[in-house]
């Protein structure tokens, strides 16, 4: 009997040592026992994709109307690496939409924005970081008004025309999980113009015509790249779940060369999402852009869409000291 007890005790000790050496834990699922390795990748990922569709047709309708078809898609993805004091946050926001009326198809929405931020915590609410921000369009864009009588459209943008890449380094203030403020005293920016046909000129009568000798998006004639070396950038991001079904995501960017403080660029991205069900949502998007190199006036893009949405996330929910129901990390 003593030998049996000693044998069982030694066996349990051996099993404990094996489990301690192997980074697995035993999980019981009803009648099955499964060995599951804990996640040590330090990565958290999220994906959100949606499709919006709108269609209208008329036949012998006395009230009048135009047959139309509109379709758009949006994808938002995020990958966040966190280990001890180091973090690497990567986000991508993609959007493209078209509308067709009377046989004419026009672009309704177009956006590519990719942001990558590598940070290291130096204090409870402060990080030092380096980041890269890239934005451009998927497809060619046209203007349809203020054109000569013999012209129906005029190309004013395209893929990589323009495209902007901003590299920055500085200090970030992160008081909680849903707000951050990044200040970059060193933020060189590169503006690319791969399609020279987007250069246009306005005539005395107010109409626009193509002219490759004109400056476009700050890029001088005959060149395809503009470099702004000595510049400052400020970025603020807010990602908050207002309720269980309504979320607010906002991002503000300020950029300026030190030698041209009279030309400060401002951009505000605003997105409000309300979920009607697991796969149905309504989104309200607003983009405000003020950049004298693009236009002397304030540029506004507003979208309202109802459509199908699919979400997938491995982000861990964190508690907010100010609110019991803490938000999941947002888009920006």
C-alpha positions as CSV (number, residue, x, y, z in Angstrom):
1,X,0.0,0.0,0.0
2,X,2.8,2.4,0.9
3,X,4.5,1.6,-2.5
4,X,1.2,2.4,-4.3
5,X,0.8,5.8,-2.6
6,X,4.4,6.6,-3.2
7,X,4.0,5.7,-6.9
8,X,0.9,7.8,-7.3
9,X,2.6,10.8,-5.5
10,X,5.7,10.5,-7.8
11,X,3.5,10.3,-10.9
12,X,1.6,13.4,-9.9
13,X,4.9,15.3,-9.3
14,X,6.2,14.2,-12.7
15,X,3.0,15.2,-14.4
16,X,3.1,18.6,-12.7
17,X,6.7,19.1,-13.9
18,X,5.7,18.2,-17.5
19,X,2.8,20.7,-17.5
20,X,5.0,23.4,-16.0
21,X,7.6,22.9,-18.7
22,X,5.0,22.8,-21.5
23,X,3.1,26.0,-22.0
24,X,-0.3,24.3,-22.2
25,X,-3.3,24.4,-20.0
26,X,-6.0,21.8,-19.6
27,X,-9.5,22.8,-20.6
28,X,-12.5,20.6,-20.0
29,X,-15.3,21.0,-22.5
30,X,-18.3,18.9,-21.3
31,X,-16.9,15.3,-21.5
32,X,-13.8,16.1,-23.5
33,X,-10.5,17.3,-22.1
34,X,-8.4,19.3,-24.5
35,X,-4.9,20.8,-24.1
36,X,-4.9,24.4,-25.3
37,X,-1.8,26.6,-25.7
38,X,-2.3,30.1,-24.4
39,X,-2.1,33.0,-26.9
40,X,1.4,34.4,-26.6
41,X,1.5,36.2,-30.0
42,X,0.7,39.6,-28.4
43,X,-1.4,40.4,-31.4
44,X,-5.0,41.7,-31.5
45,X,-6.8,42.0,-34.7
46,X,-10.2,43.3,-36.0
47,X,-11.9,43.4,-39.4
48,X,-15.1,45.2,-40.4
49,X,-16.5,45.0,-44.0
50,X,-19.8,46.3,-45.3
51,X,-21.7,46.5,-48.6
52,X,-24.4,49.1,-49.4
53,X,-26.8,48.8,-52.3
54,X,-29.6,51.1,-53.6
55,X,-31.7,50.6,-56.7
56,X,-34.7,52.4,-58.2
57,X,-36.5,51.9,-61.6
58,X,-39.5,53.6,-63.3
59,X,-41.7,52.5,-66.2
60,X,-44.5,54.8,-67.4
61,X,-44.4,56.6,-64.0
62,X,-46.5,59.8,-64.1
63,X,-44.6,61.3,-61.3
64,X,-41.3,61.1,-63.1
65,X,-38.0,59.7,-62.0
66,X,-34.7,58.4,-63.1
67,X,-33.5,54.8,-63.0
68,X,-30.5,54.5,-60.7
69,X,-28.2,51.9,-59.2
70,X,-25.8,52.6,-56.4
71,X,-23.3,50.2,-54.8
72,X,-20.5,50.8,-52.3
73,X,-18.2,48.9,-50.1
74,X,-16.0,49.8,-47.1
75,X,-13.4,47.8,-45.2
76,X,-11.7,48.7,-41.9
77,X,-9.0,46.5,-40.5
78,X,-6.7,46.8,-37.5
79,X,-3.7,44.8,-36.1
80,X,-2.3,45.8,-32.7
81,X,0.9,44.3,-31.2
82,X,1.4,45.0,-27.4
83,X,4.2,43.5,-25.3
84,X,5.3,45.2,-22.1
85,X,6.1,48.8,-23.0
86,X,6.2,48.3,-26.8
87,X,3.2,48.7,-29.1
88,X,2.7,48.6,-32.9
89,X,-0.7,49.8,-34.1
90,X,-1.7,49.3,-37.8
91,X,-5.0,50.5,-39.3
92,X,-6.4,50.5,-42.9
93,X,-9.6,52.2,-44.1
94,X,-10.7,51.4,-47.6
95,X,-13.8,52.7,-49.3
96,X,-15.1,52.7,-52.9
97,X,-18.6,53.3,-54.4
98,X,-20.3,54.1,-57.7
99,X,-23.7,55.3,-58.8
100,X,-25.3,54.8,-62.2
101,X,-28.0,57.1,-63.7
102,X,-29.3,57.2,-67.3
103,X,-26.4,55.0,-68.4
104,X,-23.7,57.2,-66.8
105,X,-21.6,55.8,-64.0
106,X,-19.9,58.1,-61.6
107,X,-17.7,57.6,-58.5
108,X,-19.5,58.3,-55.3
109,X,-16.8,57.5,-52.7
110,X,-13.1,56.6,-52.8
111,X,-10.5,56.4,-50.1
112,X,-7.3,54.5,-49.1
113,X,-5.8,55.4,-45.8
114,X,-3.1,53.3,-44.0
115,X,-1.6,54.3,-40.7
116,X,1.2,52.5,-38.8
117,X,2.5,53.6,-35.4
118,X,5.3,52.1,-33.4
119,X,5.4,53.3,-29.8
120,X,7.3,52.8,-26.6
121,X,5.9,53.8,-23.2
122,X,8.0,56.2,-21.2
123,X,5.4,57.1,-18.5
124,X,1.9,55.8,-17.6
125,X,0.2,58.2,-20.1
126,X,3.1,59.1,-22.5
127,X,4.7,57.3,-25.4
128,X,7.5,58.1,-27.8
129,X,6.7,56.9,-31.4
130,X,7.5,56.8,-35.0
131,X,4.7,56.5,-37.6
132,X,3.8,56.5,-41.2
133,X,0.5,57.7,-42.8
134,X,-0.4,56.9,-46.5
135,X,-3.4,58.0,-48.4
136,X,-4.6,57.9,-52.1
137,X,-7.5,56.8,-54.3
138,X,-8.5,53.5,-55.9
139,X,-9.7,54.8,-59.2
140,X,-9.8,57.9,-61.5
141,X,-12.0,60.7,-60.4
142,X,-13.7,63.3,-62.7
143,X,-15.5,66.6,-62.5
144,X,-18.6,67.1,-64.5
145,X,-19.5,70.8,-64.1
146,X,-17.9,74.0,-65.5
147,X,-16.6,72.3,-68.6
148,X,-16.5,73.3,-72.3
149,X,-19.6,72.4,-74.3
150,X,-17.8,69.7,-76.2
151,X,-16.5,67.9,-73.0
152,X,-18.6,65.8,-70.7
153,X,-16.0,65.1,-68.0
154,X,-12.5,66.0,-66.9
155,X,-10.1,63.8,-65.0
156,X,-8.8,65.4,-61.8
157,X,-7.5,62.5,-59.8
158,X,-6.4,58.9,-60.1
159,X,-4.6,56.1,-58.2
160,X,-1.3,57.6,-56.9
161,X,-2.4,61.0,-58.3
162,X,-2.2,62.3,-55.7
163,X,-0.8,60.0,-53.0
164,X,0.8,61.3,-49.8
165,X,3.2,59.6,-47.4
166,X,3.9,61.3,-44.1
167,X,6.7,60.0,-41.8
168,X,6.7,61.4,-38.3
169,X,8.2,61.0,-34.9
170,X,7.4,62.6,-31.6
171,X,5.5,62.1,-28.3
172,X,2.0,60.7,-27.8
173,X,-0.5,61.4,-24.9
174,X,-2.8,58.4,-24.2
175,X,-4.9,59.0,-21.1
176,X,-7.2,56.0,-21.8
177,X,-8.0,53.3,-24.3
178,X,-10.3,55.5,-26.5
179,X,-8.4,58.7,-27.0
180,X,-4.8,59.6,-28.1
181,X,-3.0,62.7,-29.1
182,X,0.3,62.5,-31.2
183,X,2.6,65.5,-31.6
184,X,5.4,65.3,-34.2
185,X,7.9,68.1,-34.5
186,X,9.6,66.1,-37.3
187,X,7.2,65.0,-40.0
188,X,8.5,65.0,-43.6
189,X,5.8,64.5,-46.2
190,X,6.0,63.2,-49.8
191,X,3.3,64.0,-52.4
192,X,3.3,61.8,-55.5
193,X,1.6,62.5,-58.8
194,X,1.9,59.4,-61.1
195,X,-0.7,60.7,-63.6
196,X,0.2,64.0,-65.2
197,X,-3.2,64.2,-67.0
198,X,-4.9,65.3,-63.7
199,X,-3.3,68.8,-64.1
200,X,-6.1,71.3,-65.1
201,X,-6.4,75.1,-65.7
202,X,-9.4,77.4,-65.2
203,X,-10.2,79.7,-68.0
204,X,-11.5,83.3,-67.7
205,X,-15.1,82.2,-68.3
206,X,-14.8,79.8,-65.3
207,X,-14.6,76.5,-67.2
208,X,-11.8,74.0,-66.7
209,X,-9.6,72.4,-69.3
210,X,-6.6,69.9,-69.1
211,X,-3.2,71.6,-69.0
212,X,0.0,69.6,-68.1
213,X,1.9,72.9,-67.5
214,X,-0.2,73.6,-64.4
215,X,0.7,72.9,-60.7
216,X,-1.4,70.1,-59.2
217,X,-1.7,69.1,-55.5
218,X,1.4,71.1,-54.8
219,X,3.5,69.2,-57.3
220,X,5.3,71.5,-59.8
221,X,4.9,71.0,-63.6
222,X,7.2,68.4,-65.0
223,X,7.7,66.7,-61.6
224,X,6.1,63.7,-60.1
225,X,7.1,64.2,-56.4
226,X,7.0,67.0,-54.0
227,X,9.0,66.8,-50.7
228,X,8.3,68.8,-47.6
229,X,11.1,68.0,-45.2
230,X,10.8,70.5,-42.3
231,X,7.2,70.1,-41.1
232,X,5.0,69.6,-38.0
233,X,2.1,67.2,-37.6
234,X,-0.5,66.8,-34.9
235,X,-3.0,63.9,-34.8
236,X,-5.9,63.2,-32.5
237,X,-8.0,60.0,-32.5
238,X,-11.2,59.2,-30.6
239,X,-12.8,55.8,-30.7
240,X,-15.8,55.4,-28.4
241,X,-18.8,53.1,-28.0
242,X,-21.6,55.5,-27.1
243,X,-24.0,52.6,-26.5
244,X,-24.0,48.9,-27.1
245,X,-25.1,49.5,-30.7
246,X,-23.7,53.0,-31.5
247,X,-20.0,53.8,-32.0
248,X,-18.2,57.1,-32.7
249,X,-14.8,57.2,-34.5
250,X,-13.1,60.5,-35.2
251,X,-9.6,61.5,-36.4
252,X,-8.1,65.0,-36.8
253,X,-4.9,65.7,-38.6
254,X,-3.0,69.0,-38.7
255,X,0.1,69.4,-41.0
256,X,2.3,72.4,-41.9
257,X,5.7,73.2,-43.1
258,X,7.7,75.5,-40.8
259,X,8.5,77.8,-43.7
260,X,4.8,78.0,-44.8
261,X,2.8,78.5,-41.6
262,X,0.2,80.4,-43.6
263,X,-0.7,77.1,-45.3
264,X,-1.8,74.8,-42.5
265,X,-3.5,71.6,-43.7
266,X,-6.5,70.4,-41.7
267,X,-8.4,67.1,-42.1
268,X,-11.2,65.7,-40.0
269,X,-12.6,62.2,-40.4
270,X,-15.9,61.5,-38.6
271,X,-17.8,58.2,-38.6
272,X,-21.0,57.3,-36.6
273,X,-22.2,53.7,-36.8
274,X,-25.5,52.4,-35.5
275,X,-26.1,48.6,-35.6
276,X,-29.7,47.5,-36.3
277,X,-28.8,43.9,-36.0
278,X,-25.7,41.7,-36.2
279,X,-25.4,42.0,-39.9
280,X,-27.3,45.3,-40.6
281,X,-26.0,48.8,-39.8
282,X,-26.4,52.5,-40.7
283,X,-23.3,54.6,-41.1
284,X,-22.9,58.4,-41.3
285,X,-19.5,59.5,-42.6
286,X,-18.1,63.1,-42.9
287,X,-14.7,64.2,-44.1
288,X,-13.6,67.9,-43.9
289,X,-10.4,68.8,-45.7
290,X,-8.7,72.2,-46.0
291,X,-5.5,72.2,-48.0
292,X,-4.7,75.2,-50.2
293,X,-2.6,72.9,-52.5
294,X,-5.7,70.9,-53.3
295,X,-8.3,73.7,-53.3
296,X,-8.6,77.3,-51.9
297,X,-11.9,76.4,-50.3
298,X,-13.0,73.9,-47.7
299,X,-13.7,70.4,-49.1
300,X,-16.6,68.4,-47.7
301,X,-17.5,64.7,-48.3
302,X,-20.6,63.3,-46.6
303,X,-22.1,59.8,-46.9
304,X,-25.1,58.1,-45.4
305,X,-25.5,54.4,-46.0
306,X,-27.6,51.4,-44.8
307,X,-26.3,48.0,-45.6
308,X,-24.8,44.7,-44.6
309,X,-21.9,44.6,-42.3
310,X,-19.6,41.8,-41.0
311,X,-17.4,42.3,-38.0
312,X,-14.6,40.0,-36.6
313,X,-12.4,41.0,-33.7
314,X,-9.9,39.4,-31.3
315,X,-9.5,42.5,-29.2
316,X,-9.7,42.1,-25.5
317,X,-12.2,44.3,-23.7
318,X,-10.6,46.6,-21.2
319,X,-12.3,48.3,-18.3
320,X,-12.5,52.1,-18.2
321,X,-12.2,53.7,-14.8
322,X,-14.8,56.3,-15.8
323,X,-17.3,53.8,-17.3
324,X,-18.0,50.2,-16.5
325,X,-18.8,49.2,-20.1
326,X,-15.4,50.0,-21.6
327,X,-15.2,50.4,-25.4
328,X,-13.5,48.1,-27.8
329,X,-10.7,49.7,-29.8
330,X,-12.1,51.6,-32.8
331,X,-11.1,52.1,-36.4
332,X,-8.5,54.9,-36.3
